[in-house]
Amino acid sequence: MYLFTTLVELILLSALVPPPYEPMAEQEKIVLSIQSHVTHGYVGNKAATFPLQLHGFDVDAVNTVSLSNHSGYPVIKGHRMDLEEYETILAGLEANQFLPLYRYILTGYINNDAVVRHVQHTVATVKQVRAAGAVTYICDPVLGDDGRLYCRPEVVDAYRAILACADIATPNYFEAELLSGVHVADLASAAAAADYFHAQGTRIVVVKSFPDKTAEAGARRLRFLISVREGEAARRRYTGTVPYHEGQYTGTGDVFAASLLAFYHAHGEAHIDVVVAKAMGVVQDLILATRRTGGVGGTSLNSRELRRHQLSGQPAAPADGCHCRARRGG
């Protein structure tokens, strides 16, 4: 039997001012971020690093690919990391005793099944060398979106294998489907998909961007589900919606995961509803800023590159209210 709380609607418009800068080692605000890099545009580490830095985090980036641009463009040139290169970089970090610094590990696009599987070893090693210090691993399983696979098929199986070591997972609805085998079409099916993640060992799951079937006619919104495992069968669950904007905005998931990490550090697991709603608000503000400068609907892909610089001054105080309902019931 699932446990739910009283229905509450949170409209998050309040500001949260980041604390003054202090040495990162004292604040445990150092992130090992393992994901892609592009020269043009904002996805992967290039999308995630700036929001984290604005919250006072140091980010040590491992670039799983180094490409001219993301895969939405017709031509892609660059370099893709293999396992040997990944192990070499991690060996350097370990030799210089940097691994004990990492309070957080964040992973995103890794289109190499061997590297994905080795992430489990990386997480275990960091937890071991930190000993008494906490380590939170946030896994954004970047596999695809809207029915389109971004990675090799074997990468899907590799991600299934590492869910056991993830503290938080942030799949979109299509990625949740690929990993769980559950077709996500509404709140009930999203909850069933989240239960698959819990069964593998992931404590907190955020399933993003599935249709909101309760929206009023003409009001296009996307729904998300937050699911927290609190025991063998107990779940704490929240749901909310965000406006749907016509057009593809690549990199929003990377910004979301980075913002979630920052707000999680500020608020903690007990307030995961606030954490997710604020992170959703940051993404909404960024999409709206991009649209205001011409990146709307059917415009060119280049015009819809995220206006990341618009985040300065507002990443901790998203202006766009995200409707989040904390639900506990049967």
Buried (B, 14 or more C-beta within 10 A) or exposed (E): EBBBEEEEEBEBEEEBEBEEEEEBEEBBBBBBBBBBBBEEBBBBBBBBBBBBBBBBBBBBBBBBBBBEBBBBBEEBEBEBBEBEBBBEBBEEBBEEEBBBBBBBBBBBBBBBBBBBBBBBEBBEBBBEBBEEEEBBBBBBBBBBBEEEBBBEEEBBEBBBBBBEBBBBBBBBBBBBBBBBEBEBEBBEBBBBBBBBBBEBEBBBBBBBBBBBEEBEEEEEBBBBBBBBBEEEEEBBBBBBBBBEBEBEBBBBBBBBBBBBBBBBBBBEBEBBBBBBBBBBBBBBBBBBBBBEEEBBEEEEBEEBBBBBEBBEEBBBBBEBBBBBBBBBEE
